[in-house]
């Protein structure tokens, strides 16, 4: 990622959409280097107008209302693949010569169409997978890169809710060093499980490969139509494994864990050697938290971590505008992620509709139980 030069004029940027778009507005207010918040474009409702007023910027309801000096736009409106007009909006902006950062997910035909217009108009079009730009995910990807350089990857495991499947594929591509060769099999049947439990089965399990690495994937293919942004059992969880051990992103927001593979050598007598020469590997912790950052609350995540991730995505856009040499590779990557997403969603089928009730949170104190004290670090047990 290249930082914009101090003398480069800032990209005057509008945010399209005022719901999830509020995180983009927070990322641009105050504006990071290389950007200037130039307005909000939304559907004309009182809430959207109030949002623009709160950030002290002009409010627009159509692309043709935008002033000629708008350079970039963040399209944070559902794309056609999700039943919204986001891609039509992106196309109209690209036709005006405006760089576009579009929030995921997007159908491959939508992505291809926008890329064609961007090429013709000599502007940048990028699909923002969002979660890939969050600091805990970037730390995981950086450690995965180091791990790949030292040991071959043997497997990957991942889990997510269907709403965030698109960014999971992008996260896996970054962690595994690429996307191809890739393939997916159909999900395992669950009829017998339903018959045994009489209940909905939240997760579907699929096998596949990304970057030639065997993958086991669990997807919660459920949605509450009355409250689609809630009731996911998790966002993302990823493990990549080597013969030496496994690196895990425990949650989208961290932490990153290292779990060495348990291995006990045998002594001359053929029995497991638990002490003495050659047993130093047994001193490794069974799991180590690699992150030094303290986990954030959800309030801090929404207020700081998410806007920071958007600023990182914007910096990538700014760097691509300044140096478009990687445009073809970026376009191919975006198309491949969208094709993988389409393949998987087709195999999974429509999400199961559920009607979940709001569940009160558990306090940490609710999980307190009487446990034996931990062993001293120097104590050896057999």
ABEGO torsion letter per residue (X at the ends): XBBBBAABBBBBBBBBEABAAAAAAAAAOBBBBGBBBAEBBBAGBAAAAAAAAAAGBBBBABAAABBAABABBBBBBBBAAAGBAAAAAAAAAAAAGBBBBBBOBBBAAAAAAAAAAAAAAGBBBBBBAGAAABAAAAAAAAAAAAAAAABBBABBBBBBBAAAAAAAAAAAAAAAGEAOBBBBBBBBBAAAAAAAAGBBBABBBBBBBBGGBBBBBBBBBBBBAABAABGBABBBBBBBBBAAEBBBBABAAOBBBBBBBBBBBBBAAGBBBABEBGAAAAABBABBBABABBBBBAAAAAAAAAAAAAAAAAAAAAAAAABAAAAAAAAAAAAAAAAAAAAAAAAAEBBBBBBBBBBBBBBAAAABBBBBBBBBAABBBX
